[in-house]
Amino acid sequence: MAYLIDGNNLLGYLSPEKLRDSRSKRLLISTLSLFQRVKKTKILVVFDGAPDPDLISKDFRRKTFSVFFPDLEENADQVIKRIIEKQTDLRNFYVVSSDREIRAFTKAKRAKSISCKDFSKLLKSSLRTHKKSLEAKKKEIFLSPLEVDHWLEIFGGEK
């Protein structure tokens, strides 16, 4: 499964007041990166505007997680459309955007689209489940035989 995400559109949905803040883009990327690892999926994020030097490094151009910025004469919508057109198998390819034009283009190409609202729910649910599983793992405390002997010695129990 792969998600092509309209980064500014999703960021505008999640926190419209921070849309122009470059730190909010990094926070979104960090959240999406965790989502990608949890769901074991592929993520492509496209942002409008000038490239953020912190987000165009090799760390953000991997096979499973990539961040793109358009060239000077392009916008994110054009990049998203070009990526959709290049896909050969759209069965497990989802475009995340609430932009009407992108959603219409996605539908015309027979790809699946997810609104930012619905993706936000999926994102939060997946990360909440992941957090709960980490907490459950933390609660499982196993004592070594030495520790068991030590506690039995303190409390006078039998081995």
SETOR-858034 format. One record per residue (C-alpha): residue number from 1; residue in one letter; z, y, x. Coordinates in steps of 0.1 Angstrom, whole numbers. Example, Ala and Ser with C-alpha at 12.3 -4.5 7.8 and 13.67 -1.06 7.14 Angstrom:
<rs>
<r><pos>1</pos><code>a</code><w>78</w><v>-45</v><u>123</u></r>
<r><pos>2</pos><code>s</code><w>71</w><v>-11</v><u>137</u></r>
</rs>
This chain:
<rs>
<r><pos>1</pos><code>m</code><w>0</w><v>0</v><u>0</u></r>
<r><pos>2</pos><code>a</code><w>-8</w><v>35</v><u>12</u></r>
<r><pos>3</pos><code>y</code><w>2</w><v>70</v><u>0</u></r>
<r><pos>4</pos><code>l</code><w>-19</w><v>100</v><u>7</u></r>
<r><pos>5</pos><code>i</code><w>4</w><v>130</v><u>1</u></r>
<r><pos>6</pos><code>d</code><w>-5</w><v>166</v><u>-7</u></r>
<r><pos>7</pos><code>g</code><w>24</w><v>179</v><u>15</u></r>
<r><pos>8</pos><code>n</code><w>25</w><v>215</v><u>3</u></r>
<r><pos>9</pos><code>n</code><w>22</w><v>203</v><u>-33</u></r>
<r><pos>10</pos><code>l</code><w>51</w><v>178</v><u>-30</u></r>
<r><pos>11</pos><code>l</code><w>72</w><v>203</v><u>-10</u></r>
<r><pos>12</pos><code>g</code><w>66</w><v>230</v><u>-37</u></r>
<r><pos>13</pos><code>y</code><w>78</w><v>205</v><u>-63</u></r>
<r><pos>14</pos><code>l</code><w>109</w><v>194</v><u>-44</u></r>
<r><pos>15</pos><code>s</code><w>120</w><v>229</v><u>-32</u></r>
<r><pos>16</pos><code>p</code><w>96</w><v>257</v><u>-41</u></r>
<r><pos>17</pos><code>e</code><w>119</w><v>284</v><u>-25</u></r>
<r><pos>18</pos><code>k</code><w>114</w><v>267</v><u>9</u></r>
<r><pos>19</pos><code>l</code><w>77</w><v>262</v><u>7</u></r>
<r><pos>20</pos><code>r</code><w>70</w><v>286</v><u>36</u></r>
<r><pos>21</pos><code>d</code><w>99</w><v>274</v><u>58</u></r>
<r><pos>22</pos><code>s</code><w>86</w><v>252</v><u>86</u></r>
<r><pos>23</pos><code>r</code><w>120</w><v>235</v><u>88</u></r>
<r><pos>24</pos><code>s</code><w>115</w><v>222</v><u>52</u></r>
<r><pos>25</pos><code>k</code><w>82</w><v>206</v><u>63</u></r>
<r><pos>26</pos><code>r</code><w>101</w><v>188</v><u>91</u></r>
<r><pos>27</pos><code>l</code><w>128</w><v>177</v><u>67</u></r>
<r><pos>28</pos><code>l</code><w>102</w><v>164</v><u>42</u></r>
<r><pos>29</pos><code>i</code><w>84</w><v>145</v><u>71</u></r>
<r><pos>30</pos><code>s</code><w>118</w><v>130</v><u>81</u></r>
<r><pos>31</pos><code>t</code><w>124</w><v>119</v><u>45</u></r>
<r><pos>32</pos><code>l</code><w>89</w><v>104</v><u>41</u></r>
<r><pos>33</pos><code>s</code><w>92</w><v>87</v><u>75</u></r>
<r><pos>34</pos><code>l</code><w>124</w><v>69</v><u>63</u></r>
<r><pos>35</pos><code>f</code><w>107</w><v>60</v><u>30</u></r>
<r><pos>36</pos><code>q</code><w>77</w><v>46</v><u>50</u></r>
<r><pos>37</pos><code>r</code><w>100</w><v>24</v><u>70</u></r>
<r><pos>38</pos><code>v</code><w>120</w><v>12</v><u>40</u></r>
<r><pos>39</pos><code>k</code><w>89</w><v>5</v><u>19</u></r>
<r><pos>40</pos><code>k</code><w>69</w><v>-8</v><u>48</u></r>
<r><pos>41</pos><code>t</code><w>39</w><v>11</v><u>37</u></r>
<r><pos>42</pos><code>k</code><w>14</w><v>36</v><u>52</u></r>
<r><pos>43</pos><code>i</code><w>17</w><v>73</v><u>47</u></r>
<r><pos>44</pos><code>l</code><w>-7</w><v>101</v><u>53</u></r>
<r><pos>45</pos><code>v</code><w>6</w><v>137</v><u>47</u></r>
<r><pos>46</pos><code>v</code><w>-17</w><v>167</v><u>46</u></r>
<r><pos>47</pos><code>f</code><w>-4</w><v>202</v><u>48</u></r>
<r><pos>48</pos><code>d</code><w>-21</w><v>235</v><u>43</u></r>
<r><pos>49</pos><code>g</code><w>-20</w><v>263</v><u>69</u></r>
<r><pos>50</pos><code>a</code><w>-17</w><v>264</v><u>106</u></r>
<r><pos>51</pos><code>p</code><w>-6</w><v>233</v><u>124</u></r>
<r><pos>52</pos><code>d</code><w>31</w><v>231</v><u>132</u></r>
<r><pos>53</pos><code>p</code><w>34</w><v>222</v><u>169</u></r>
<r><pos>54</pos><code>d</code><w>63</w><v>199</v><u>162</u></r>
<r><pos>55</pos><code>l</code><w>43</w><v>179</v><u>136</u></r>
<r><pos>56</pos><code>i</code><w>10</w><v>174</v><u>155</u></r>
<r><pos>57</pos><code>s</code><w>24</w><v>154</v><u>184</u></r>
<r><pos>58</pos><code>k</code><w>15</w><v>118</v><u>189</u></r>
<r><pos>59</pos><code>d</code><w>47</w><v>108</v><u>170</u></r>
<r><pos>60</pos><code>f</code><w>29</w><v>119</v><u>138</u></r>
<r><pos>61</pos><code>r</code><w>-4</w><v>102</v><u>144</u></r>
<r><pos>62</pos><code>r</code><w>5</w><v>66</v><u>141</u></r>
<r><pos>63</pos><code>k</code><w>-12</w><v>38</v><u>122</u></r>
<r><pos>64</pos><code>t</code><w>15</w><v>37</v><u>96</u></r>
<r><pos>65</pos><code>f</code><w>25</w><v>74</v><u>94</u></r>
<r><pos>66</pos><code>s</code><w>3</w><v>104</v><u>100</u></r>
<r><pos>67</pos><code>v</code><w>5</w><v>142</v><u>95</u></r>
<r><pos>68</pos><code>f</code><w>-27</w><v>162</v><u>92</u></r>
<r><pos>69</pos><code>f</code><w>-35</w><v>199</v><u>91</u></r>
<r><pos>70</pos><code>p</code><w>-69</w><v>212</v><u>81</u></r>
<r><pos>71</pos><code>d</code><w>-93</w><v>229</v><u>106</u></r>
<r><pos>72</pos><code>l</code><w>-95</w><v>267</v><u>104</u></r>
<r><pos>73</pos><code>e</code><w>-124</w><v>267</v><u>79</u></r>
<r><pos>74</pos><code>e</code><w>-109</w><v>241</v><u>56</u></r>
<r><pos>75</pos><code>n</code><w>-79</w><v>237</v><u>33</u></r>
<r><pos>76</pos><code>a</code><w>-57</w><v>206</v><u>26</u></r>
<r><pos>77</pos><code>d</code><w>-76</w><v>198</v><u>-6</u></r>
<r><pos>78</pos><code>q</code><w>-109</w><v>193</v><u>13</u></r>
<r><pos>79</pos><code>v</code><w>-91</w><v>171</v><u>39</u></r>
<r><pos>80</pos><code>i</code><w>-75</w><v>150</v><u>11</u></r>
<r><pos>81</pos><code>k</code><w>-109</w><v>146</v><u>-6</u></r>
<r><pos>82</pos><code>r</code><w>-126</w><v>135</v><u>26</u></r>
<r><pos>83</pos><code>i</code><w>-98</w><v>109</v><u>32</u></r>
<r><pos>84</pos><code>i</code><w>-103</w><v>96</v><u>-3</u></r>
<r><pos>85</pos><code>e</code><w>-140</w><v>93</v><u>2</u></r>
<r><pos>86</pos><code>k</code><w>-136</w><v>73</v><u>34</u></r>
<r><pos>87</pos><code>q</code><w>-114</w><v>47</v><u>18</u></r>
<r><pos>88</pos><code>t</code><w>-132</w><v>14</v><u>12</u></r>
<r><pos>89</pos><code>d</code><w>-104</w><v>-4</v><u>-7</u></r>
<r><pos>90</pos><code>l</code><w>-86</w><v>19</v><u>-33</u></r>
<r><pos>91</pos><code>r</code><w>-67</w><v>-8</v><u>-51</u></r>
<r><pos>92</pos><code>n</code><w>-35</w><v>-1</v><u>-32</u></r>
<r><pos>93</pos><code>f</code><w>-42</w><v>35</v><u>-23</u></r>
<r><pos>94</pos><code>y</code><w>-22</w><v>62</v><u>-41</u></r>
<r><pos>95</pos><code>v</code><w>-27</w><v>100</v><u>-40</u></r>
<r><pos>96</pos><code>v</code><w>5</w><v>120</v><u>-45</u></r>
<r><pos>97</pos><code>s</code><w>-3</w><v>154</v><u>-59</u></r>
<r><pos>98</pos><code>s</code><w>2</w><v>174</v><u>-91</u></r>
<r><pos>99</pos><code>d</code><w>-29</w><v>195</v><u>-83</u></r>
<r><pos>100</pos><code>r</code><w>-53</w><v>191</v><u>-113</u></r>
<r><pos>101</pos><code>e</code><w>-84</w><v>193</v><u>-91</u></r>
<r><pos>102</pos><code>i</code><w>-71</w><v>166</v><u>-67</u></r>
<r><pos>103</pos><code>r</code><w>-60</w><v>144</v><u>-95</u></r>
<r><pos>104</pos><code>a</code><w>-94</w><v>147</v><u>-113</u></r>
<r><pos>105</pos><code>f</code><w>-112</w><v>139</v><u>-80</u></r>
<r><pos>106</pos><code>t</code><w>-89</w><v>109</v><u>-74</u></r>
<r><pos>107</pos><code>k</code><w>-96</w><v>96</v><u>-109</u></r>
<r><pos>108</pos><code>a</code><w>-134</w><v>101</v><u>-104</u></r>
<r><pos>109</pos><code>k</code><w>-132</w><v>80</v><u>-72</u></r>
<r><pos>110</pos><code>r</code><w>-112</w><v>53</v><u>-90</u></r>
<r><pos>111</pos><code>a</code><w>-82</w><v>58</v><u>-69</u></r>
<r><pos>112</pos><code>k</code><w>-47</w><v>60</v><u>-83</u></r>
<r><pos>113</pos><code>s</code><w>-27</w><v>92</v><u>-84</u></r>
<r><pos>114</pos><code>i</code><w>10</w><v>98</v><u>-88</u></r>
<r><pos>115</pos><code>s</code><w>24</w><v>132</v><u>-98</u></r>
<r><pos>116</pos><code>c</code><w>49</w><v>148</v><u>-75</u></r>
<r><pos>117</pos><code>k</code><w>75</w><v>143</v><u>-102</u></r>
<r><pos>118</pos><code>d</code><w>70</w><v>106</v><u>-104</u></r>
<r><pos>119</pos><code>f</code><w>67</w><v>102</v><u>-66</u></r>
<r><pos>120</pos><code>s</code><w>100</w><v>122</v><u>-62</u></r>
<r><pos>121</pos><code>k</code><w>117</w><v>97</v><u>-85</u></r>
<r><pos>122</pos><code>l</code><w>103</w><v>68</v><u>-65</u></r>
<r><pos>123</pos><code>l</code><w>113</w><v>84</v><u>-32</u></r>
<r><pos>124</pos><code>k</code><w>149</w><v>91</v><u>-44</u></r>
<r><pos>125</pos><code>s</code><w>153</w><v>57</v><u>-59</u></r>
<r><pos>126</pos><code>s</code><w>140</w><v>39</v><u>-28</u></r>
<r><pos>127</pos><code>l</code><w>163</w><v>59</v><u>-5</u></r>
<r><pos>128</pos><code>r</code><w>193</w><v>55</v><u>-27</u></r>
<r><pos>129</pos><code>t</code><w>188</w><v>17</v><u>-27</u></r>
<r><pos>130</pos><code>h</code><w>184</w><v>17</v><u>10</u></r>
<r><pos>131</pos><code>k</code><w>216</w><v>37</v><u>15</u></r>
<r><pos>132</pos><code>k</code><w>235</w><v>13</v><u>-8</u></r>
<r><pos>133</pos><code>s</code><w>222</w><v>-17</v><u>12</u></r>
<r><pos>134</pos><code>l</code><w>234</w><v>0</v><u>45</u></r>
<r><pos>135</pos><code>e</code><w>268</w><v>7</v><u>29</u></r>
<r><pos>136</pos><code>a</code><w>270</w><v>-30</v><u>18</u></r>
<r><pos>137</pos><code>k</code><w>262</w><v>-41</v><u>53</u></r>
<r><pos>138</pos><code>k</code><w>289</w><v>-19</v><u>67</u></r>
<r><pos>139</pos><code>k</code><w>315</w><v>-34</v><u>44</u></r>
<r><pos>140</pos><code>e</code><w>309</w><v>-69</v><u>57</u></r>
<r><pos>141</pos><code>i</code><w>335</w><v>-71</v><u>85</u></r>
<r><pos>142</pos><code>f</code><w>337</w><v>-104</v><u>103</u></r>
<r><pos>143</pos><code>l</code><w>366</w><v>-111</v><u>126</u></r>
<r><pos>144</pos><code>s</code><w>362</w><v>-129</v><u>158</u></r>
<r><pos>145</pos><code>p</code><w>384</w><v>-160</v><u>165</u></r>
<r><pos>146</pos><code>l</code><w>404</w><v>-139</v><u>189</u></r>
<r><pos>147</pos><code>e</code><w>411</w><v>-112</v><u>162</u></r>
<r><pos>148</pos><code>v</code><w>421</w><v>-139</v><u>137</u></r>
<r><pos>149</pos><code>d</code><w>446</w><v>-153</v><u>162</u></r>
<r><pos>150</pos><code>h</code><w>459</w><v>-118</v><u>169</u></r>
<r><pos>151</pos><code>w</code><w>465</w><v>-111</v><u>132</u></r>
<r><pos>152</pos><code>l</code><w>480</w><v>-145</v><u>126</u></r>
<r><pos>153</pos><code>e</code><w>504</w><v>-138</v><u>155</u></r>
<r><pos>154</pos><code>i</code><w>514</w><v>-104</v><u>141</u></r>
<r><pos>155</pos><code>f</code><w>519</w><v>-117</v><u>105</u></r>
<r><pos>156</pos><code>g</code><w>532</w><v>-151</v><u>114</u></r>
<r><pos>157</pos><code>g</code><w>505</w><v>-171</v><u>96</u></r>
<r><pos>158</pos><code>e</code><w>494</w><v>-206</v><u>106</u></r>
<r><pos>159</pos><code>k</code><w>462</w><v>-213</v><u>124</u></r>
</rs>
